[in-house]
């Protein structure tokens, strides 16, 4: 096998990729902040916060880990509710 040198991407492609990443980050943080505000304000914070984290998880490891913790906590709550409602 021959080792070919890595081809350089066109500067426009690199710029578009960076712009796409920036848009995802801005939208993700905006939705996350709105969700956090919904903890005190009326609104479905438990739905909006994971959506913001899911968008941010495409770019950041910390958001992926936090989203996993959120999902695990939600599953634990669901399981405890279902287990408590079972007839004896």
C-alpha positions in Angstrom: 0.0 0.0 0.0 1.2 3.5 -0.7 0.7 6.3 1.7 -0.9 9.1 -0.2 -0.6 12.6 1.2 -3.8 13.9 2.7 -5.6 16.1 0.2 -6.3 19.6 1.4 -10.0 20.6 1.4 -11.0 23.7 -0.4 -11.2 26.7 1.9 -14.9 27.2 1.1 -15.7 23.7 2.3 -13.8 24.2 5.5 -15.6 27.5 6.0 -19.0 25.9 5.4 -18.3 23.1 7.8 -17.3 25.7 10.5 -20.4 27.7 9.8 -22.6 24.6 10.1 -20.9 23.7 13.4 -21.4 27.3 14.7 -25.1 27.2 13.8 -25.6 23.9 15.6 -23.8 25.2 18.7 -25.8 28.4 18.8 -29.2 26.7 18.3 -28.3 24.0 20.8 -27.3 26.5 23.5 -30.3 28.6 22.8 -32.7 25.7 23.2 -30.9 24.5 26.3 -31.1 28.0 27.9 -34.8 28.2 27.1 -35.3 24.8 28.7 -33.5 25.9 31.8 -35.6 29.0 32.0 -38.7 26.7 31.7 -37.8 25.2 35.0 -39.0 28.4 36.7 -41.4 29.5 33.9 -44.3 27.5 32.5 -43.3 25.1 29.8 -42.1 21.6 29.2 -38.6 21.9 30.5 -38.2 18.1 30.7 -38.7 17.9 26.9 -36.8 21.0 25.8 -33.6 20.5 27.8 -32.9 17.0 26.3 -33.6 18.4 22.8 -30.9 21.1 23.4 -28.5 18.6 24.8 -29.1 16.2 21.8 -28.2 19.0 19.4 -25.1 19.9 21.4 -24.1 16.2 21.8 -23.4 16.2 18.0 -20.5 18.5 18.8 -19.5 18.1 22.4 -18.6 15.0 24.5 -19.8 16.7 27.8 -23.3 17.2 26.3 -23.4 13.6 25.2 -22.5 12.4 28.7 -25.1 14.8 30.3 -27.8 13.6 27.9 -27.0 10.0 28.8 -27.3 10.9 32.5 -30.6 12.6 31.8 -31.9 9.5 29.9 -30.7 7.2 32.6 -32.4 9.2 35.3 -35.7 9.4 33.3 -35.5 5.6 32.8 -35.0 5.1 36.6 -38.0 7.3 37.4 -40.1 5.4 34.8 -39.1 2.0 36.2 -39.7 3.0 39.8 -43.2 4.3 38.8 -44.0 1.1 36.9 -42.7 -1.1 39.7 -44.7 0.7 42.4 -48.0 0.4 40.4 -47.8 -3.4 40.1 -50.4 -5.3 42.1 -49.1 -7.5 45.0 
